[in-house]
């Protein structure tokens, strides 16, 4: 994952969270016109990075306590599993972008939500 991000996303750490999410193709865009309201969807961006982020997000929903709680909260809120995975992909990308920008390491902390989606 690291080599893919470093080689195919050299902008990592130089963009804000919205720009990097749109560049990779994990930012939701609304499909609307006039009075017609459609669903949000993701498109465009760099597919190779999106594939790597997908696998990382699947693993993180099982092993990373922060992402796992976030994923479970989305599922309990009624989101589809694929929608929740894409949200986790975006969250991972934003965390990585911030880590590169501020030159910090991953800091494990207790999630703000418990497994029942209540504030701790």
C-alpha positions as CSV (number, residue, x, y, z in Angstrom):
1,X,0.0,0.0,0.0
2,X,2.8,2.4,0.9
3,X,4.6,2.0,-2.3
4,X,1.5,2.5,-4.4
5,X,0.6,5.7,-2.5
6,X,4.0,7.1,-2.7
7,X,4.5,6.4,-6.4
8,X,1.0,7.1,-7.7
9,X,-0.1,9.9,-5.4
10,X,2.9,12.3,-5.0
11,X,0.5,15.0,-4.0
12,X,-0.2,13.3,-0.7
13,X,0.4,15.7,2.1
14,X,0.1,18.8,-0.1
15,X,-3.6,18.9,-0.7
16,X,-6.5,19.5,1.7
17,X,-8.9,16.6,2.6
18,X,-11.5,17.4,-0.1
19,X,-8.9,17.8,-2.9
20,X,-7.2,14.5,-2.1
21,X,-10.5,12.6,-1.8
22,X,-11.6,14.0,-5.2
23,X,-8.2,13.3,-6.8
24,X,-8.4,9.6,-5.7
25,X,-12.1,9.3,-6.6
26,X,-13.6,8.6,-3.2
27,X,-15.4,11.9,-2.7
28,X,-19.2,11.6,-3.0
29,X,-20.8,13.7,-5.8
30,X,-24.5,14.3,-6.0
31,X,-26.4,13.4,-9.1
32,X,-29.1,16.1,-9.2
33,X,-30.7,18.3,-11.7
34,X,-33.4,20.8,-10.9
35,X,-36.1,19.2,-8.9
36,X,-34.7,15.7,-9.5
37,X,-32.7,14.3,-6.6
38,X,-30.5,11.3,-7.1
39,X,-28.0,9.3,-5.1
40,X,-24.5,10.4,-4.4
41,X,-21.8,8.4,-6.1
42,X,-18.0,8.3,-6.6
43,X,-16.3,8.4,-9.9
44,X,-13.1,9.3,-11.7
45,X,-9.8,9.6,-9.9
46,X,-7.0,7.2,-9.8
47,X,-8.3,3.6,-9.9
48,X,-5.1,1.9,-8.8
49,X,-5.1,3.9,-5.6
50,X,-8.8,3.2,-5.0
51,X,-8.2,-0.5,-5.3
52,X,-5.4,-0.4,-2.8
53,X,-7.5,1.7,-0.4
54,X,-10.4,-0.7,-0.8
55,X,-8.3,-3.7,0.5
56,X,-6.8,-1.5,3.2
57,X,-10.3,-0.4,4.3
58,X,-11.6,-4.0,4.4
59,X,-8.7,-5.0,6.6
60,X,-9.1,-1.9,8.8
61,X,-12.7,-2.7,9.5
62,X,-11.6,-5.9,11.1
63,X,-8.3,-4.9,12.7
64,X,-8.2,-1.1,13.3
65,X,-10.3,-0.1,16.3
66,X,-10.9,3.4,15.0
67,X,-12.1,2.4,11.5
68,X,-14.0,-0.7,12.9
69,X,-16.1,1.5,15.2
70,X,-16.7,4.0,12.4
71,X,-17.7,1.2,10.0
72,X,-20.1,-0.4,12.6
73,X,-21.7,3.0,13.3
74,X,-22.4,3.5,9.6
75,X,-23.9,0.0,9.2
76,X,-26.1,0.5,12.3
77,X,-27.3,3.8,10.8
78,X,-28.6,1.8,7.8
79,X,-25.8,2.4,5.2
80,X,-25.1,-0.3,2.7
81,X,-21.9,-2.3,3.3
82,X,-20.2,-0.9,0.1
83,X,-21.1,2.6,1.0
84,X,-19.6,2.2,4.5
85,X,-16.4,0.7,3.0
86,X,-16.1,3.7,0.7
87,X,-16.5,6.0,3.7
88,X,-13.8,4.1,5.5
89,X,-11.6,4.4,2.4
90,X,-12.0,8.1,2.4
91,X,-11.3,8.3,6.2
92,X,-8.1,6.3,5.8
93,X,-7.0,8.5,2.9
94,X,-7.6,11.7,4.9
95,X,-5.8,10.3,7.9
96,X,-2.8,9.3,5.7
97,X,-2.8,12.8,4.0
98,X,-2.8,14.5,7.4
99,X,0.0,12.2,8.7
100,X,2.2,13.0,5.7
101,X,1.4,16.7,5.9
102,X,2.2,17.0,9.6
103,X,5.0,14.4,9.4
104,X,3.5,12.3,12.3
105,X,3.1,8.6,12.9
106,X,-0.1,6.8,13.6
107,X,-1.2,7.3,17.1
108,X,-3.5,4.7,18.5
109,X,-6.2,6.2,20.7
110,X,-9.5,5.1,22.1
111,X,-12.4,5.8,19.7
112,X,-14.9,8.4,20.7
113,X,-17.7,6.0,20.2
114,X,-18.2,2.6,21.8
115,X,-19.7,-0.3,19.9
116,X,-23.2,0.9,20.6
117,X,-22.5,4.2,18.9
118,X,-22.7,6.2,22.1
119,X,-20.2,8.8,23.2
120,X,-17.6,7.4,25.6
